Amino acid sequence: MQIQDLPYPDPGVPDARSGPRFLWWLGRNQLGGQVKSLAWGLLHFVAVSALPFCVGFAVQAVVDRSGRRLALTGGLLLLVGVCVALGDTFLHRAAVTNWITAAARVQQLLARKAAVLGSALTRRVAAGEVVAVSTGDVEKIGWFVEAVSRFTAAATTVVIVCVALLVYQPALGVVVAVGLPLLAVAVLPLLPRATRRADVQREKAGRATELASDTVAGLRVLRGIGGEELFLDRYRRASQEVRHAAVRSARMWSLISAIQVLLPGLLLIAVVWYGVHLARQGRITIGELVTVYSSVMVLTYPLRHFEEIAMAYSFSRPSAKRAARVLSLERATDSEGARQDDPGTGGARPDDPDSGGARPDDPDSGGARPREAPAGDLYDPATGLLAPAGRLTAVVCGDPDAAGLLAERLGGHPAEPGTSVLLGGVPLDELPLDTARAAVLVQDKDPVLLSGSLRELLDVPASGAVTARDALAAAQCADVLEALAQGSLNAEDPMDIRITERGRSLSGGQRQRLALARSLVTDPEVLVLDEPTSAVDSHTEARIAEGLRALRQGRTTVVFTSSPLLLDRAERVVLVHEGEVAAIGVHRELVHTEPRYRAVVTRETDEEAALNGALEELNALEEIEETA
C-alpha cells in the first residue's frame, strides 16, 4: 500500500481484544511495507557500520605505504557512501509510508465504527476521549508500527558488526561483543517507571482535553450563568497537572537518554585503553585499533533506535488500548450470535457526519437515497409506543433523559439485545445499514451544524420530494436567512451564505430551525424529532407546528415535546410514564382527563394539581345540585 493508494478499499477487521494485539494486527497487515523498510534499513545501517572498516583499511594502507590498497579502499569508501545515501533515502521514504498508512488504517477503522454506532458512540465513550483517539493517539500508533522495522534493522546490524569484529580482531571484538548487549539492556529496568509516568501524563492530558471540549460545548450556557471563570480555573488546574506530569515523565526519559550517552562513552574509553595496551604489545595494528574504535562510535547510531522503540511502545501502548476500546464497542442486535458491529444495523442522525449517509458538506454526496425501506407502523416493544404510519404522533415524557433514550431507540440504537424497534413488523436491526438509516432519521435536541454554505448544509441524502425552499419555509427560517445575509458581504444568493462551525454565530433558536429544515429536506419514511422547538418563541413555534404538519402529511412523524402548541397540532398524543405508555389520545382530551399528562405539559405543581382537583369536584357538585 502506497500513500497515493489511500484510503484503503477495506481496512479489515481489527483484533481489538487488547492494545498489544491491536498493534500486532496492524503490523501484520502492512507486512510488505515492513519488509521493505527492513531491507532498506539493513542497507543503510550496515553501510554506515562498514565505514569504520574502510577507515581502518585506509589508515593501515598509509602505514604500510601501499598505494594499491589505499586506492582500493577509496573505491570501497565511495561504494559504501552510495549505499549509505540510497539506504537512508529509501528507508525514510518507506518509514514515512508505513507511518501514514498505519495511521490512515486506524482512522478508517474509527470512522467506520463511528458510522456503525452513530450517536451512541458519545454516550458510551467521552467526547474528549474520542477526540484524543482520532488525533494524537493515531499518530503515536503509527509511530510504533513504523519504528518496529527500523529497530529490527538496527538490532540486526549490531549483531552483524559484533560478529564481524570478533572475526576481524578477536581480542578487542570480545570487549565490544560483551559491552554492546549490556548497553542495549541497561535502560530496561528504567522503562517500567518511565512508562508509568508517561501513562499518568496521557491520562491527565485526556482529562484536560475532555474538560476543554465540554467547556467549549457549553460556553454559551456558562456565559449566561457567569460560570466561565469557574470552568476556566478548573481547566487551569488540570493544565498544571498535565505540565507537572509531563516534567516528571521528561526527567525519566532524559535520564534514559543520558545513560545511552554515558555507557557508550565508557565502552569507548575501555576499548581505547585496552586497544592501546594491545598495540604497544604488538598484538594489533594501528589500523585495527582505529577500526574497532570507529565501529564502537558508529554503533551508537543504531543503538539509539533501542531507546526510540522503547519510547514508541511506551507512548503507543495506552493509545492502542484506547483505540481498541473504541473499536471493540458493539451494538446490540436481535439476531443470536450475530456480530454487534454488523453494518446491517441502522438509525441515523442528520447531524452525525459519519452516520452512514453523505456528509452535508461533502460535494460527492449526490443526494442519493438507498433502496426502499419497509413501510408501516413504528413500534417500540420496550415501552409499547406505537406511531401509526402516515400520522403525526407527539410523545410526552416527564424525564428528558428518558425521552432522549427513547428517541435513540426509535432510531435503531437499542439499549440491549431483544429491544429493537419494529418498522412495518420488521426489526430495524435486521435491515441493511443504508436502508435502515433512510427509513428512520433522528434529530436530537442538540443538533450540530457543520461549517459551509447553507446550500452544502442542505445537500444531504434525500428523496427529492421536499425542496430546500419548502423545508426552510416550514421551519420558519426566513429571519435566519435575513440575519445570515446581513452578516455576509459577498453572497448574492442566500443559499451561498456560509455558516460558521457548529453555527456559533447563530442563536440557539436559529440553529434549531436550520437543523429542522435539514431534517425535513431528507424526507425520510419516519422522522423522529426530540424537542425541535425548545429554543423558539411561542409565535414562531405555532407556525412551525403548522408547517411541520403540512409538509409531513402522509409521512410518519414522531415529535418528543411538552409544548402545548405542538401537542395541539398532533394527530395522536402518547404519554410515556416510567418507561411505559400510560395514556393515548389528543391534547385537549388528555389535558383534562390525565393528571400526569397535565402536570408535564402545564408544569403544574402538586399543590396546584390538588387545588385544580378540588375545584373540579366542586364544579361537579354544583352541576349536580343545579340538576337536582
C-alpha positions in Angstrom: 0.0 0.0 0.0 1.4 3.4 -1.1 0.3 6.8 0.2 -1.3 7.6 -3.2 -3.5 4.5 -2.9 -5.2 5.6 0.3 -7.9 5.3 1.5 -8.0 1.5 1.9 -10.8 -0.2 0.0 -11.4 -2.2 3.2 -9.3 -1.5 6.3 -10.1 -5.0 7.6 -11.5 -6.4 10.9 -9.1 -5.4 13.7 -8.1 -7.5 16.7 -9.4 -5.2 19.4 -9.1 -7.6 22.3 -6.2 -5.5 23.8 -3.8 -2.8 22.8 -0.8 -5.1 22.1 -3.0 -7.4 20.0 -4.2 -4.4 18.0 -0.6 -3.2 17.4 0.4 -6.7 16.3 -2.6 -6.8 13.9 -1.6 -3.5 12.4 2.0 -4.7 11.9 0.8 -7.9 10.2 -1.5 -6.0 7.9 1.4 -4.0 6.4 3.9 -6.8 6.2 5.1 -5.8 2.8 5.9 -2.3 3.9 7.7 -3.6 7.0 9.9 -5.9 4.9 10.7 -3.1 2.5 11.6 -0.8 5.4 13.7 -3.6 7.0 15.6 -4.2 3.8 16.5 -0.5 3.2 17.3 -0.2 6.9 19.7 -3.0 6.8 21.4 -1.5 3.7 21.7 1.8 5.5 22.9 0.6 8.9 25.3 -2.0 7.5 26.8 0.6 5.1 27.2 3.1 8.0 28.8 0.4 10.1 31.2 -0.5 7.2 32.7 2.9 7.2 35.0 2.3 10.2 36.4 -0.8 8.5 37.2 1.3 5.4 38.8 3.9 7.5 40.9 1.3 9.3 42.0 -0.3 6.0 43.0 3.2 4.7 45.0 4.0 7.8 46.8 0.7 7.7 47.5 1.2 3.9 49.1 4.6 4.7 51.2 3.0 7.5 52.3 0.2 5.1 52.8 2.7 2.3 50.6 0.7 0.0 49.1 2.9 -2.8 47.2 0.0 -4.3 45.4 -0.9 -1.1 44.7 2.8 -0.5 43.1 3.2 -3.9 41.0 0.1 -3.4 39.9 1.4 0.0 39.0 4.7 -1.7 36.8 2.9 -4.2 35.2 0.9 -1.3 34.5 4.1 0.6 32.8 5.5 -2.5 30.6 2.4 -2.8 29.7 2.4 0.9 28.9 6.1 0.7 26.4 5.5 -2.2 24.8 2.6 -0.2 24.5 4.9 2.9 22.8 7.6 0.8 20.5 5.2 -1.0 19.6 3.3 2.2 18.9 6.5 4.1 16.7 8.0 1.4 14.6 4.9 0.8 14.5 4.0 4.4 13.0 7.4 5.2 10.5 7.0 2.4 9.4 3.5 3.4 9.2 4.5 7.1 7.0 7.6 6.4 4.8 5.4 4.2 4.4 2.8 6.9 3.6 5.5 9.5 1.0 7.3 7.3 -0.7 4.1 6.1 -0.9 2.7 9.6 -2.4 5.9 10.9 -4.8 6.0 7.9 -5.9 2.4 8.6 -6.7 3.3 12.2 -8.6 6.4 11.2 -10.7 4.5 8.7 -11.4 1.9 11.3 -12.5 4.6 13.8 -14.6 6.3 11.1 -16.3 3.0 10.2 -17.0 2.3 13.9 -18.5 5.8 14.3 -20.7 5.2 11.3 -22.0 2.0 12.8 -22.5 3.3 16.3 -23.7 6.8 15.2 -24.7 9.0 18.1 -24.5 6.0 20.5 -20.7 6.4 20.4 -20.5 9.5 22.5 -22.9 8.0 25.0 -20.5 5.2 25.7 -17.2 7.0 25.3 -16.5 10.5 26.4 -16.2 13.0 23.6 -12.8 14.1 24.8 -11.5 10.5 24.6 -12.9 10.1 21.1 -11.0 13.3 20.0 -7.8 12.1 21.7 -8.0 8.7 19.9 -8.7 10.1 16.5 -5.9 12.7 16.6 -2.9 12.2 18.9 -3.3 8.5 19.5 -3.4 7.7 15.8 0.0 9.4 15.3 1.5 7.5 18.3 0.2 4.2 17.0 1.6 4.9 13.5 4.9 5.8 15.0 5.4 2.5 16.8 4.2 0.4 13.9 6.7 2.2 11.7 9.6 2.1 14.2 9.5 -1.7 14.5 11.2 -2.3 11.2 13.9 0.3 11.8 14.6 -1.2 15.2 14.8 -4.7 13.7 17.3 -3.4 11.2 19.3 -1.7 13.8 19.4 -4.7 16.1 20.4 -7.0 13.2 23.2 -4.6 12.3 24.5 -4.6 15.9 24.7 -8.4 15.8 26.4 -8.4 12.4 29.0 -5.8 13.5 29.8 -7.7 16.7 30.3 -10.9 14.8 32.5 -9.1 12.2 34.7 -7.6 15.0 35.1 -11.0 16.6 36.3 -12.3 13.3 38.4 -9.2 12.4 40.1 -8.7 15.8 39.1 -11.3 18.4 40.9 -9.6 21.3 39.0 -6.2 21.0 36.0 -7.9 19.5 35.2 -9.7 22.7 35.1 -6.4 24.6 32.7 -4.9 22.1 30.6 -8.1 21.8 30.1 -8.2 25.6 29.7 -4.4 26.1 27.2 -3.7 23.3 24.4 -6.0 24.6 24.9 -4.6 28.1 24.4 -1.1 26.6 21.2 -2.3 24.9 19.6 -3.7 28.0 21.0 -1.2 30.5 17.9 1.0 30.4 15.4 -1.8 30.6 15.0 -1.5 34.4 14.0 2.2 34.0 11.4 1.6 31.3 8.5 0.4 33.5 8.8 3.6 35.6 9.1 5.8 32.5 6.1 4.0 31.1 4.0 4.6 34.2 4.9 8.3 34.3 4.0 8.6 30.6 0.7 6.9 31.2 -0.1 9.3 34.0 0.8 12.2 31.8 -1.5 11.0 29.0 -4.3 10.2 31.4 -4.2 13.7 32.8 -3.9 15.2 29.3 -7.0 13.2 28.3 -9.0 14.6 31.2 -7.9 18.1 30.3 -8.9 17.6 26.7 -12.3 16.3 27.8 -12.8 19.2 30.2 -11.8 21.7 27.4 -14.2 20.0 25.0 -17.1 20.1 27.5 -16.4 23.7 28.4 -16.4 24.9 24.8 -19.6 23.0 24.0 -21.3 24.7 26.9 -19.7 28.1 26.6 -22.9 29.9 25.8 -24.6 28.5 28.8 -21.6 29.2 31.1 -21.6 32.8 30.0 -25.3 33.0 30.7 -24.9 32.0 34.3 -21.5 33.6 34.8 -19.7 30.2 35.3 -16.9 30.6 32.7 -14.4 31.7 35.3 -15.2 28.6 37.4 -14.6 26.3 34.5 -11.5 28.2 33.4 -10.0 27.7 36.9 -10.7 24.0 36.6 -9.0 23.9 33.3 -6.0 25.8 34.6 -5.6 23.3 37.4 -6.0 20.4 35.0 -3.4 22.0 32.7 -0.9 22.4 35.5 -1.4 18.8 36.5 -0.6 17.9 32.9 2.5 20.1 33.0 3.8 18.6 36.2 3.2 15.1 34.9 5.0 15.9 31.6 8.0 17.3 33.5 8.2 14.1 35.7 8.0 12.0 32.5 10.6 14.0 30.7 13.0 13.7 33.6 12.8 9.9 33.4 13.3 9.9 29.6 16.2 12.4 29.9 17.8 10.0 32.4 17.4 7.2 29.9 19.0 9.3 27.2 21.8 10.3 29.5 22.6 6.6 30.2 22.5 5.9 26.5 25.3 8.6 26.1 27.3 7.7 29.2 27.6 4.0 28.7 28.8 4.1 25.1 31.4 6.7 26.2 32.6 4.3 28.9 32.8 1.5 26.4 34.8 3.7 24.1 37.3 4.5 26.9 37.6 0.8 27.7 38.2 -0.1 24.0 40.8 2.7 23.6 42.6 1.8 26.8 42.7 -1.9 26.1 43.5 -1.3 22.4 46.5 0.9 23.1 47.7 -1.7 25.5 47.4 -4.4 22.8 49.1 -2.1 20.2 52.1 -1.4 22.5 52.5 -5.2 22.8 52.3 -5.5 19.0 49.3 -7.8 19.2 47.2 -5.5 16.9 48.0 -2.9 14.3 47.1 0.8 14.3 44.6 0.2 11.5 42.8 -2.5 13.6 42.7 -0.2 16.6 41.2 2.6 14.5 38.6 0.2 13.0 37.4 -1.1 16.4 37.3 2.4 17.9 35.4 3.8 14.9 33.0 0.9 14.9 32.1 1.5 18.6 31.5 5.1 17.8 29.3 4.4 14.8 27.3 1.8 16.6 25.9 4.4 18.9 23.7 5.4 15.9 21.8 2.2 15.6 21.8 1.8 19.4 19.6 5.0 19.6 16.9 3.0 18.0 16.7 0.8 21.1 15.7 3.9 23.1 13.3 5.0 20.3 11.4 1.7 20.2 11.1 1.7 24.0 9.6 5.3 23.8 7.4 4.4 20.9 6.0 1.4 22.6 5.5 3.2 25.9 3.6 6.0 24.2 1.6 3.8 21.7 0.5 1.1 24.2 -2.1 3.2 26.0 -3.0 4.9 22.7 -3.6 1.4 21.2 -5.5 0.4 24.3 -7.9 3.4 23.9 -8.3 2.8 20.2 -9.0 -0.9 20.8 -11.6 0.1 23.4 -13.4 2.3 20.9 -13.1 -0.3 18.1 -14.5 -3.1 20.4 -17.7 -1.2 21.1 -20.6 -3.2 19.8 -24.3 -2.6 19.0 -26.9 -4.9 20.3 -28.8 -7.0 17.8 -31.8 -9.2 17.9 -30.0 -12.0 16.0 -28.4 -14.5 18.3 -24.7 -15.0 17.5 -24.6 -12.1 15.1 -21.8 -9.6 15.3 -23.0 -6.5 17.1 -20.9 -4.2 14.9 -22.6 -5.6 11.8 -23.1 -2.9 9.3 -26.7 -4.1 8.9 -27.9 -2.0 11.8 -29.3 1.4 11.5 -30.8 4.6 12.5 -29.2 7.9 11.6 -28.9 11.5 12.7 -28.8 14.4 10.3 -26.1 16.0 12.5 -23.9 12.9 12.5 -21.3 13.3 9.7 -20.2 9.7 10.0 -23.6 8.1 10.4 -23.7 6.3 7.1 -25.1 8.9 4.8 -23.2 11.5 2.9 -21.8 14.4 4.9 -23.7 17.6 4.5 -20.5 19.3 3.4 -19.4 16.5 1.1 -19.6 17.6 -2.5 -19.7 14.0 -3.6 -22.8 13.2 -1.5 -25.0 13.4 -4.6 -28.2 13.3 -2.6 -28.8 9.6 -3.5 -31.1 7.5 -1.4 -30.6 3.8 -0.6 -33.1 1.2 -1.7 -36.7 1.3 -0.4 -37.3 0.7 3.3 -40.3 -1.2 4.6 -43.4 1.0 5.2 -45.8 0.7 8.1 -46.2 1.5 11.8 -43.3 2.2 14.0 -43.5 0.1 17.2 -41.3 0.1 20.3 -41.8 -3.2 22.3 -39.9 -1.9 25.3 -42.4 0.9 26.1 -45.4 -0.2 23.9 -45.2 3.1 21.9 -46.9 2.9 18.5 -46.6 5.6 15.9 -49.1 4.8 13.1 -47.9 5.1 9.6 -48.5 8.5 7.9 -49.6 10.3 11.1 -48.0 12.9 13.3 -47.5 11.4 16.8 -46.4 13.5 19.7 -44.8 11.8 22.7 -44.8 13.4 26.2 -42.3 12.1 28.6 -41.7 13.7 32.0 -38.0 12.7 32.1 -35.9 14.5 29.4 -33.2 11.9 29.6 -35.7 9.0 29.2 -37.1 10.9 26.2 -33.7 11.1 24.6 -33.0 7.4 25.1 -36.4 6.5 23.7 -35.7 8.7 20.6 -32.4 6.9 20.2 -34.1 3.5 20.4 -36.6 4.6 17.7 -33.6 5.4 15.5 -32.3 1.9 15.8 -30.0 2.1 18.9 -31.4 -0.4 21.3 -30.0 -0.3 24.8 -29.8 -4.1 25.0 -30.4 -7.1 22.8 -34.1 -8.0 22.1 -35.4 -4.5 22.3 -35.2 -3.5 18.6 -37.8 -1.2 17.2 -40.1 -2.6 14.6 -40.9 -0.8 11.3 -43.7 -2.4 9.4 -43.2 -5.5 11.6 -39.5 -5.8 10.6 -36.8 -5.1 13.3 -34.6 -2.2 12.3 -31.5 -4.2 13.2 -32.3 -6.8 10.5 -32.2 -4.2 7.8 -29.1 -3.2 5.9 -27.5 -0.1 7.4 -28.2 2.3 4.5 -31.8 1.1 4.3 -32.5 1.5 8.0 -31.0 4.9 8.1 -33.0 6.0 5.1 -36.1 4.7 6.8 -35.7 6.4 10.2 -34.0 9.6 10.9 -33.5 11.1 14.4 -32.8 14.7 15.2 -31.7 15.1 18.8 -32.2 18.2 21.0 -28.6 19.5 20.3 -28.1 19.3 16.6 -24.7 20.1 15.1 -24.3 22.4 12.0 -21.1 21.7 10.1 -19.3 24.7 8.6 -20.0 25.6 5.0 -22.6 27.3 2.9 -26.4 26.9 3.5 -26.6 25.0 0.2 -24.0 22.5 1.5 -25.8 22.2 4.8 -29.0 21.1 3.0 -27.2 18.9 0.5 -28.0 15.6 2.3 -29.3 12.3 1.0 -32.9 13.0 0.3 -35.9 11.7 -1.6 -36.2 14.8 -3.7 -39.9 15.3 -2.9 -39.1 18.2 -0.5 -37.2 21.2 -1.8 -34.8 23.3 0.3 -37.1 26.3 -0.1 -40.1 24.3 1.2 -38.1 22.9 4.2 -36.8 26.4 5.1 -40.3 27.8 4.9 -41.8 25.1 7.1 -39.1 25.5 9.7 -39.7 29.3 9.7 -36.2 30.2 8.6 -36.9 33.5 6.8 -35.5 35.6 9.6 -32.5 33.3 9.8 -31.7 33.8 6.1 -32.1 37.6 6.6 -29.7 37.5 9.6 -27.2 35.5 7.6 -27.5 37.8 4.6 -26.8 40.9 6.8 -23.6 39.3 8.1 -22.3 38.3 4.6 -20.8 40.8 2.2 -20.2 38.6 -0.8 -23.0 36.1 -1.1 -25.8 37.3 -3.5 -27.8 34.1 -3.2 -28.9 33.3 0.4 -28.1 29.6 -0.2 -24.4 30.6 -0.7 -24.1 32.3 2.7 -21.5 30.5 4.8 -22.3 29.2 8.3 -19.5 29.1 10.8 -18.5 25.9 12.6 -21.4 24.5 14.7 -23.3 27.6 13.8 -21.7 29.5 16.6 -22.7 32.9 15.1 -26.4 31.9 15.3 -28.7 31.9 18.3 -29.9 28.6 19.7 -33.3 29.0 18.1 -31.8 29.8 14.7 -29.6 26.7 14.8 -32.5 24.6 15.8 -34.7 25.8 12.9 -31.9 25.3 10.3 -31.3 21.8 11.7 -35.1 21.1 11.4 -35.0 22.3 7.8 -32.2 19.9 7.1 -34.2 17.0 8.6 -37.3 18.0 6.6 -35.3 18.0 3.3 -34.3 14.4 3.8 -37.9 13.4 3.8 -37.4 10.0 5.5 -40.2 7.5 5.9 -40.1 8.1 9.6 -38.8 11.3 11.2 -38.1 11.5 14.9 -37.7 14.9 16.4 -36.5 15.4 20.0 -37.7 18.8 21.3 -37.3 20.6 17.9 -38.6 23.9 19.1 -37.3 24.2 22.7 -35.3 27.3 21.9 -38.0 29.0 19.8 -40.5 31.6 20.9 -44.2 30.7 21.0 -45.4 32.6 17.9 -42.7 31.0 15.8 -43.4 27.7 17.4 -47.0 27.8 16.4 -46.1 28.5 12.8 -43.5 25.7 12.8 -46.2 23.3 14.1 -48.5 24.1 11.2 -45.6 23.9 8.7 -44.4 20.6 10.0 -47.8 19.0 9.9 -48.5 20.3 6.4 -45.1 19.3 5.0 -45.1 15.8 6.6 -48.6 15.0 5.5 -48.8 11.3 4.8 -45.4 10.6 6.4 -44.8 9.1 9.8 -43.5 11.8 12.2 -42.7 11.4 15.9 -42.1 14.5 18.0 -40.9 14.4 21.6 -42.2 17.6 23.2 -44.1 19.0 26.1 -45.1 22.2 24.2 -48.9 22.6 24.1 -48.6 24.3 20.7 -47.0 21.3 19.1 -49.2 18.8 21.0 -52.3 20.6 19.9 -51.4 20.1 16.2 -50.5 16.4 16.7 -53.0 13.8 15.4 -52.1 11.4 18.2 -50.5 12.1 21.6 -48.9 9.4 23.7 -47.9 9.8 27.4 -44.9 7.7 28.4 -44.6 7.4 32.2 -41.8 5.4 33.9 -40.8 3.6 30.8 -44.3 2.6 29.6 -47.2 4.1 27.6 -49.6 5.4 30.2 -52.2 7.2 28.1 -53.1 7.8 24.4 -55.4 10.4 23.0 -55.4 14.0 21.7 -54.0 17.0 23.6 -57.3 18.7 24.6 -58.7 15.5 25.9 -55.6 14.3 27.9 -55.1 17.7 29.5 -58.5 17.4 31.2 -58.6 13.7 31.9 -55.0 12.7 32.7 -53.3 14.4 35.7 -49.9 13.1 34.9 -50.1 14.5 31.4 -51.3 17.8 32.7 -48.5 18.0 35.2 -45.9 17.6 32.5 -47.5 19.9 29.9 -48.6 22.7 32.1 -45.7 22.4 34.7 -48.4 22.0 37.3 -47.1 21.6 40.9 -48.6 19.1 43.4 -50.4 21.9 45.2 -51.8 23.3 42.0 -52.9 19.8 41.0 -54.7 19.3 44.3 -56.4 22.7 44.0 -57.5 22.0 40.5 -58.8 18.7 41.5 -60.8 20.2 44.4 -62.2 22.9 42.0 -63.3 20.2 39.5 -65.0 18.3 42.3 -66.7 21.5 43.5 -67.9 22.3 39.9 -69.2 18.7 39.6 -71.2 19.1 42.9 -72.6 22.4 41.7 -73.8 20.8 38.5 -75.4 18.0 40.4 -77.2 20.4 42.7 -78.4 22.5 39.8 -79.7 19.4 38.1 -81.5 18.3 41.2 
